[in-house]
Amino acid sequence: MVKRNIILTIFLFTSIFSAFPQAGRGVYRFMELPVSSRAAAVGGYNISLRDNDVNFALMNPALLTEETHGVIGLNMASYLAGIKFGSAIYGHNFGDENYFSFGVQYVDFGIFAGYDEIGKYTEDFTAKDMALYVNYARPLNDYFTVGATLKPIVSAYERYTSVGMAMDLGVNYSTELFSAGLVVKNAGVQLKGYYSDVNGQHREPLPFDIQLGMTKKFEYAPLRISVTAHNLHRWNLVNYQSTNQKKMNLDGSIEEEKVKFLDMAFRHLVFGIEFVPSENFYVAAGYNHRRNREMSIDGFKSMAGFSFGAGVKLYKFQVGFGMTQFQAKNNAFQFSISTNLNEFVSF
């Protein structure tokens, strides 16, 4: 009975992620959530946009630059049922070409009322996930920068806890009007499982991913276009949470719908566009086809897969807002604020 309750508890909170985009099997999937309002606005994935936004180092450590020194970013998001997630990051360089940042990413599911197997109230409990980020980047020359991230992970659902360790490896190529990035994300292991089985610790895989992205600026137009390909290590992205892979015929029989080649190919792509008339203002939009296909429900109008956002500099602070629709009438609103501490005190 105890083991069954443990499994049910873990299943409950991992199932909550079915309400988020691109949810798959495994643990610590909160690390796939958008890290900032700007990241959310351009589709949730972007590993190539290089303009000294320290938050983007959480997606690709090679995006750290000499200009991210002293920059701090705070990001908060609100979702349905009181779920909150966000991140914080601070950039600090040691020497001329050793770029560091230190950050945290978290999700808080809130407070729950606990009941035993016969329905008797026991006590309230919480559920939280957290990952720490230590990022390092170093330029190889005027065009290439390489980076790495070490991520200790802690997860606690009621009295069941888990500990893991992950690593990201990234590279960035950048010119004045073009930037490209390649990242191997979440290579690691669950060091301590939520529970034990006959083989000892029950360990599950981390949300491993390989991503490739490109961002193009235009010389005579204030536009930036980004395309990011994700899950390059596996072709089939149809999972058990998809809402539109089966259909019911008139006779009541269930028919499996096959995903066409072009549809599957576009599920690997995220598109983002930014209108940047000045360094102090931007408007952004994004489209995530996989999110659209998995989170749309037949018969309901939905903007699932589309995202929007904007940012403005007020005095010495950059303030941003992003909105993502995961499901019909289920929106996530993300807020960000960042500033360069060197404008207040020298580091």
N, C-alpha and C positions, 0 to 999 in steps of 0.2 A: 504493500500500500504506500509506503514512504517513497519508494523508487518511482511508482506511478505518479505520485503527486509532484515529485521533482520534474519528471519529464513533461507533465501537463503544464507546470509553471513556465518552464523554458519554452515550450511550444507556444504558449499564449503570447509571450513578449516577442518572440521571433516572428510570429504570425502578424503582429501589428505592423511589421514592415511591409506587408502586402499592400498597405495603403500608400506606400511610397513607390517611386518609380524604380524600374530596373531591379526590383528585389529578386534575389535568387536564393539558392540554398547556401548554408554555411553560417558562420558567426561574424559578429562585429560589422554588420552591413551598414551601420550608421556612418562609417567612414566614406560611404558613397554619396552622402548627402551634400548639397551645395555648401561651400565653405563661407560664402559671403553673398550679399545682395547682388553684386555685380556678376558673380559666377552664376547665380541662379538666373539672372536676367538673360544671359547668353546661352542658356540651355542646360546648365548644371555641370558641364564639362568644358574646360579650356586649359590646355597645357602649353599654349604657344603665345599668348598675349603678353608681350613684354613692354610694360610702360611704368615700371617701378611701383606697382601695386603689390605690397608685401603679402596680402592675403592669397595671391595666386601661388606663392611658394608652398602653400599647403597642398596644391595639386601638382606642382612640378618644382622641386627645390632649385633647379637650374635657372629659374626666373628671378632669383635673388640678384641684386646688382649693388653697385657702390651707393646708389641713391636710396636703397631701402634701409640704410643705416639710421637707427634712431626712430624709425617709423613704427607705430603701434596701431593695430587694427582690432576692433571689437565688432562682433557679428552676432545677431540674435534673430531667431525665427520662431513664429507661432503657428501651430498646426491644429488639426481637429482634436477633440477630446482632451484639451489641455496639454498636449505634447509640445515640448519646447526643445529646440536644438540650436547650436551655435558654435562659435569658435573665437579664439583670441590669439594674436600673434604679435611678436615684437622682433624687429630686425636689428642686429648689431654686428658690425664688421670688426675684425681683428687684423689690423694691418691693411695693406693696400688691396690684396686680392684674396682675402679669406672672408667670405660672406656667410654669416650665420643668421638664423632666426630660431626663435623658441615659441612654441604654440601649444594650444590645447583645443580639442574638438570634443563635443559632448552631446548627449541627448538625454532628456529627463522626461520620463513617461508620466510623472506625477505620483499622487498618493492613491493607493487602492485599499479597499476593505477586504480583509482576509477571512476566509471561511474554511472549515474542515470538510471532510468527505460526506458528512451528514447535513451540511448546510448551516452549521452553528458558527456564529461570528467568533473570530479569534482575536485579531488585531490588525491595525492598518500597516501597510508596508509600502516601500518605494521600489522603483526600478530605474537604473541609470547605467549609461555607458560613457566611457571617457578614454581618449587616447592623447598622449603627450607627443609633441613633435619636436625633434631636434634636427634642424635642416642645416646643411652645409653646401656651399657652392664655390666654385673657383673657375675663373675664365682661363681658357687654354690659349686664346689669341683674341683678335678683335671681333671674331665672328662666333666662336664656339664657347659655351659654358657648360660645365658638368656639375651635377649635384647629387646629394644623397640625403635620405631622411631616415632616422631611427625613431620607431614609434612603440613605446610601451603602452599596453592596452589593459584596462581594468573594466570589468562588467559585473554588476550586482543586481540580480532580480530576486527580491525578497531576501531569503537567507542563502541563496545559491550564488556563488561568485565564480568568476573565471578570470584568468590572466593570460595575456598573449604578448607576442613581440612580432613586429612587422618592419619591413624596410622598403623604401622607394629608391629607385635609381633613375635619374633624369638627365637629359641633354637638351640644350637649346642652341639653335642657329639663328642669328639675328643680323639683319642689315637695316638700313634706314626705313625701307618700305615693306619688308617681308621678315617674318619670323616663323620658325618651325620648332616643334618639340617632340620628343619621344620619351615615354616614361614606362618603367616597369613598376607596378604599384602593388603594395600589400603582399610582398613575398615574405612569408613568415610561418609561425606555428602557434597554436593554442597551447601554452605551457601547462595550464591547469584548466581542466574541463569543469563544467557546472556540476557534474556528478560522475560517479565511477560505475563501470560495468564489470563483466567477468574478466575483461582484459586489462583492468586497471582504470586509469583516467580515460573518460570518453571524450576524445578530441575530434573536432570538426574543422573543415578547411576554412581558410580566410578568403575574403573576396578578392582574389588575385585578378589582376587586369594588366593588359598591355595596351597603351594608348599612343596614338600618333596624331599630331595636330598641326595646322597651318593658319597663320593670320596674315592678311594682306591689307596694307594701307594704300591709299591713293594720293598721288602727289598733288592733284588739283581738286580734290573733293574731301570733305571732312568725314570720311567713312572708313570703317574697319570691318572686314568680313573674316570670320573664322569658321573653319571646319575641323571637327575633332572626331577621329575614329577610335572606338573603344572595343574591348573584348576581341582583340585581334588574334588571340590564341585559340578561339573557338568560333566556329561558324554558326552553329545552331543556337539561337537566343530565345527560342520558344520554351517557356518554362511552365510549371504547374500553376502559376498564378495568372496566366493569360486569360482574359475574359472573352475572347472572340475567336477561339480556335475550334469550337464545336458549334454546330447548329442543329436545331430540331426540325425534322421534316414534318409534312402534314399528317403523316401516319403515326407520329410520335416517336419515330426512331431517331437516334442520334448519329449524325454524320460528322466525321472528323474533317476539318478544313485544312488543306495543306497550304503552307506559306510559300508564296512564289519567290523565285530567286531575287527579283528586284526588291520586293518587300523586305526580304531577309537582309539584303545588302544595306538598305537604308536604315535598318534597325541598328546598324553599327555606327551610324553617323549622327552628329549633333551640329546644328548650324547656328551661328550667332552673327549679329550685325550691330554695330555701334555707330551712332551719329555723334561726332565729337567736334563741335564748332570751336571749342577752346579747351585749354587745359583745366578749366574750372567747371565744366559742365559736360554731361553725356546723356544720351538716351539710348537704350539697348533693347533688343528683342532676340528671341531664340526659338528654335524648333527642335524637338527631340522626337524622332519618329518612333522609336521603340516605346517611349512613354505613351505616345498617342495610341499605338496599336494595343498595348497591354492595359491601359487604364480607361479607354473609351468603352462605353456600354451601348449595345445596340438599342435603338429606340430613345436614347437620351442625347440631347444636344450638349456637346462638351468642347471645351478648348484644351483638353488634355494634350500635353506635348508642347504647347505654346507658353512662352514666358516673356515677361516685360520688366523693365526697370529704368531707373534714372538716378543720376548723382550730381551733386553740386558742391562746390567749395564755399563754405561760409566762414569768413574770417580765416582762421588757420586750420579749420576742420573740414575734411571731406565727408559728406553725408550721402548715403545711398539707400535706395529702396528697391526691392525686387518682389515680383509676384509670380508664382508658379501654380498652375492648375494641374493637380495630379489626377483628380477624378471630377465628375460633374458636381459642381457646387462645393468642392473641397479644395480650397486654395491655401497655399502656404505663403505667408507674408514675411519677408526677410528685411531686416534693417542693419545697416553698417555705419560705423563712424571710425575714422582714422585721422591721425595727425602725426606730424614729424616733431618729436620731442626736442630736436635740435633748434626749433624755432622758439623754444621756451628756455632751454638750458643746454649747454654744449656737452656732448658725450665724447 
